[in-house]
Amino acid sequence: MRVLVVKTSSMGDVLHTLPALTDAANNLPNITFDWVVEENFAQIPSWHFAVDKVIPVAIRRWRKNWFGQQIRHERQQFIHMLRQQQYAAIIDAQGLIKSAFLITRKARGIKHGLDRASIKEPIASWFYDIKHHVPKQLHAIERVRLLFAASLNYTCPSTMGDYAIARHFLTTLPSDNQQYLVFLHATTRDEKHWTEAAWRHLIELIAPTGFKIKLPWGAPHEQQRALRLAQGFNHVEVLPKLSLSEVATIIAGAKAVISVDTGLSHLTAALDRPNITLFGETDPQLIGGYGNNQYSIISPDKSMHSITAEQVYKKLANFL
């Protein structure tokens, strides 16, 4: 039984889909998945034991020059790859017009998705053969689990979902396993950033514990921030440019993680590492850390500036 999953982005949303695959594999032992995902996140589905084939798509990049000759060629290649297989079911877990129109409707098989009352963009539901109702008030992971259960006709488990990817990294953990912390300081929106002064104060508080601190980064401006945070501290390491898989290996070996609201925070939860996530104006109720030892510090006035290093260190001390 081969099923196509359409969940292209973002990193957190892709990670939120993994527990649904685990549910399906546990209930339907003969099932296997192909997965359409944005090229930047193509490593993530490959970490799950039930995924056979990852089909990268590049809508984010293509839309910059949609009708260019090279882009048209890439789109044709993608559609050709997509239509090679007849699927028992196609589940559009993205729920957007672009995913439904550009991807789901072109695949071969019965198309499942959320109904108009459950979906973010109601027009997208027009492209599904079978539509399912899922309450909006649930955490994003539970919504996807319910969608998969309804689409594939099994009862959604009441237990906490299992990402089932931590085992992928057990054999590749660094030699200094559990002797360091990871600070995920980078995020896309300015209002989600914690102040550099607060990060540096937290680094000072941690110094007497003997733990090292690792700072990953993705873009040049994030590297510059990491260098500023590390300046003058011998127990802080600014990591080199790493692939997503390499970052995951670093996180998997950490004693604990401190993060702002970012995709790598959800990766930390998926890797079953203790994580404290700092929230300003974002509501973690529907999209916060999901898993064991996932903690939130929520600003009372919706401003990241009001979260203090002492607050974070007090909670972190439980792990140290």
C-alpha positions in Angstrom: 0.0 0.0 0.0 1.8 3.1 -1.2 0.6 6.5 -0.1 1.7 10.0 -1.2 2.2 12.7 1.4 2.1 16.3 0.3 3.7 18.5 3.0 6.2 20.8 1.4 7.1 23.4 4.1 8.1 24.9 6.5 10.6 22.9 8.6 8.3 22.8 11.6 5.3 21.8 9.5 7.3 19.0 7.9 8.4 17.7 11.3 4.9 17.9 12.6 3.8 15.4 10.0 6.2 12.6 11.1 4.1 11.3 14.1 1.2 10.7 11.6 3.4 8.4 9.5 4.4 6.5 12.6 0.7 6.0 13.5 -0.1 4.8 10.0 2.9 2.4 9.9 1.9 0.9 13.3 -1.7 0.4 12.2 -1.1 -0.7 8.6 2.1 -2.8 8.5 2.1 -3.0 4.7 2.1 0.7 4.2 4.9 2.8 2.6 5.1 6.5 1.8 6.4 8.7 -0.9 6.7 12.4 0.2 6.6 15.7 -1.8 8.7 18.3 0.1 10.5 21.5 -0.6 14.1 20.8 -1.6 15.6 22.6 1.4 13.8 20.1 3.8 14.2 17.0 1.7 16.5 15.3 4.3 13.8 15.2 6.9 11.4 12.6 5.4 14.3 10.4 4.7 15.0 10.0 8.4 11.6 8.2 8.9 11.6 4.4 8.6 8.2 4.4 6.7 9.3 6.7 3.9 10.5 5.0 0.7 10.9 7.9 -1.8 11.4 11.6 -1.3 10.2 13.8 -4.2 11.8 17.3 -3.9 9.8 20.3 -5.2 11.1 23.9 -5.4 8.0 26.1 -5.5 9.8 28.7 -3.4 12.6 29.0 -5.9 10.5 28.5 -9.0 8.1 31.3 -8.3 11.0 33.8 -8.7 11.2 33.0 -12.4 8.1 30.8 -13.0 8.1 30.9 -16.8 11.9 30.8 -17.3 13.1 28.0 -19.6 15.1 26.2 -16.9 12.3 26.5 -14.3 9.8 25.2 -16.9 12.0 22.2 -17.5 12.4 21.5 -13.8 8.6 21.7 -13.3 8.0 19.2 -16.2 10.5 16.8 -14.7 8.8 17.1 -11.3 5.4 16.3 -12.8 6.8 13.4 -14.7 8.3 12.0 -11.5 5.1 12.6 -9.6 2.9 10.8 -12.1 5.0 7.7 -12.4 3.2 6.0 -9.5 -0.5 5.1 -9.0 -1.1 5.7 -5.3 -3.6 4.0 -3.0 -4.2 7.4 -1.4 -2.8 11.0 -1.7 -2.9 13.0 1.5 -2.5 16.8 1.2 -1.4 17.7 4.7 -0.3 21.2 3.6 -3.8 22.4 3.0 -3.0 25.4 0.8 -4.2 26.3 -2.7 -0.6 26.0 -4.1 -0.2 22.5 -2.7 -3.6 21.4 -3.9 -3.5 22.9 -7.3 0.2 22.5 -8.3 0.9 19.1 -6.7 -2.0 17.1 -5.3 -4.4 17.4 -8.2 -1.6 16.2 -10.6 -0.8 13.0 -8.7 -2.5 9.7 -9.6 -4.8 8.3 -6.9 -7.7 9.2 -4.5 -7.0 12.6 -3.0 -7.6 13.4 0.6 -7.5 16.7 2.5 -9.3 18.9 5.1 -12.8 20.2 4.5 -13.6 23.9 4.1 -14.3 24.3 7.8 -11.0 22.7 8.8 -8.5 24.1 6.3 -6.5 27.3 6.2 -7.4 28.1 2.6 -10.9 26.8 1.9 -10.6 26.9 -1.9 -7.9 24.2 -1.6 -10.5 21.6 -0.6 -12.1 21.8 -4.0 -9.3 19.7 -5.4 -9.8 16.8 -3.0 -11.9 13.7 -3.7 -12.5 13.0 0.0 -12.7 15.8 2.5 -12.2 15.3 6.3 -13.2 17.4 9.2 -10.6 18.1 11.9 -11.0 20.5 14.8 -8.9 23.7 14.5 -8.3 24.0 18.2 -5.9 21.1 18.4 -2.1 21.2 18.2 -0.9 21.0 14.6 0.6 17.5 15.2 -2.7 16.1 16.5 -4.6 17.7 13.5 -2.3 15.9 11.0 -2.6 12.6 13.0 -6.4 12.8 12.7 -6.2 13.6 9.0 -4.1 10.6 8.3 -6.3 8.3 10.4 -9.4 9.5 8.6 -7.8 9.2 5.2 -6.4 5.7 5.8 -9.3 4.4 7.9 -7.8 3.6 11.3 -8.4 4.9 14.8 -6.0 7.7 15.8 -4.1 6.6 18.9 -4.8 8.6 22.1 -1.1 8.4 23.2 1.5 11.0 22.4 2.7 10.9 18.8 6.1 9.5 18.0 8.3 11.3 15.5 10.4 8.1 15.1 13.6 9.9 13.9 15.7 10.1 17.0 16.9 6.5 16.4 18.3 7.6 13.0 21.0 9.6 14.8 21.9 7.2 17.7 24.9 5.8 15.8 26.3 9.2 14.8 26.3 11.1 18.1 29.5 13.2 18.7 32.1 11.9 21.1 31.4 14.6 23.7 27.8 13.4 23.9 25.7 15.1 26.7 28.6 17.5 27.7 27.3 20.5 25.9 24.3 22.8 25.4 22.9 24.1 22.1 21.6 27.7 21.8 19.2 28.1 18.8 19.4 31.9 18.6 18.3 32.5 15.0 14.8 32.9 13.6 13.2 34.6 10.7 11.1 37.3 12.3 12.7 40.1 14.4 10.0 40.1 17.0 10.9 36.4 17.8 14.5 37.2 18.6 15.8 37.3 22.2 18.2 40.2 22.9 21.9 39.6 22.4 22.5 41.0 25.9 20.2 38.4 27.4 21.9 35.6 25.5 25.3 36.8 26.8 24.0 37.0 30.3 22.8 33.4 30.1 26.2 32.4 28.8 27.8 34.0 31.9 25.4 32.2 34.2 26.2 28.8 32.6 30.0 29.3 32.8 30.5 27.9 36.3 28.6 24.6 35.4 31.4 23.4 33.1 29.1 22.9 30.2 30.2 24.0 26.7 27.8 25.9 24.5 27.4 25.3 20.7 26.0 28.0 18.4 24.7 26.8 15.0 23.8 29.3 12.2 22.4 29.2 8.7 22.9 32.6 7.1 25.8 35.0 7.2 24.0 37.5 9.4 23.3 34.6 11.9 26.9 33.7 11.9 27.8 37.3 12.8 25.3 37.2 15.7 26.8 33.9 16.9 30.3 35.4 16.8 29.1 38.4 18.8 27.5 36.1 21.4 30.6 34.0 21.8 33.1 36.9 22.0 35.2 36.7 25.2 33.8 33.3 26.3 36.0 30.2 26.2 33.2 27.8 26.8 31.2 28.9 23.6 31.9 27.4 20.2 30.5 29.0 17.0 29.9 26.0 14.7 30.9 25.9 11.0 28.3 25.9 8.3 26.4 22.6 8.6 23.8 20.7 6.7 20.5 20.1 8.3 21.5 16.5 9.1 24.7 17.7 10.7 22.8 20.2 12.8 20.4 17.4 13.9 23.3 15.3 15.0 24.7 18.1 17.1 21.2 18.6 18.7 20.8 14.9 19.3 23.9 14.8 21.4 23.1 17.9 23.5 22.3 17.8 27.2 19.7 20.4 26.6 18.7 23.2 24.1 17.6 26.8 24.6 15.7 28.1 21.6 13.6 30.9 20.2 10.5 30.1 18.1 12.2 28.5 15.1 12.1 25.3 13.0 15.1 23.9 14.7 13.2 24.1 18.0 10.7 21.6 16.5 13.6 19.5 15.3 14.9 19.4 18.9 11.5 18.1 20.1 11.5 15.5 17.3 15.0 14.3 18.5 13.6 13.9 22.1 16.1 16.4 23.6 15.1 18.6 26.6 14.3 22.1 25.2 13.3 25.4 26.6 11.6 27.6 24.0 11.2 31.3 24.5 7.9 32.9 23.2 7.0 36.5 22.8 3.9 37.3 20.7 3.6 33.7 19.4 1.0 31.4 21.0 2.6 28.0 21.7 -0.7 26.3 22.4 -1.2 25.2 18.8 2.3 25.1 17.4 4.6 24.9 20.5 7.1 22.1 21.3 5.5 18.7 21.2 7.1 15.8 23.0 8.9 14.8 26.2 10.7 17.5 28.2 9.5 20.4 26.0 9.1 23.6 28.1 8.0 27.1 27.2 8.8 30.5 28.8 6.1 32.8 27.6 6.5 36.6 27.9 3.6 38.1 30.0 3.6 41.2 27.8 4.2 39.4 24.4 7.7 41.0 24.2 10.9 38.9 24.1 12.6 41.7 26.0 10.8 40.9 29.2 12.2 37.4 29.4 15.3 37.4 31.6 18.4 35.2 31.6 17.7 34.4 35.2 14.3 32.9 34.3 15.8 30.7 31.7 18.7 29.6 33.8 16.4 28.7 36.7 14.5 26.3 34.4 17.6 25.1 32.7 19.1 24.1 36.1 16.6 21.3 36.3 18.5 19.6 33.5 22.1 20.5 34.6 
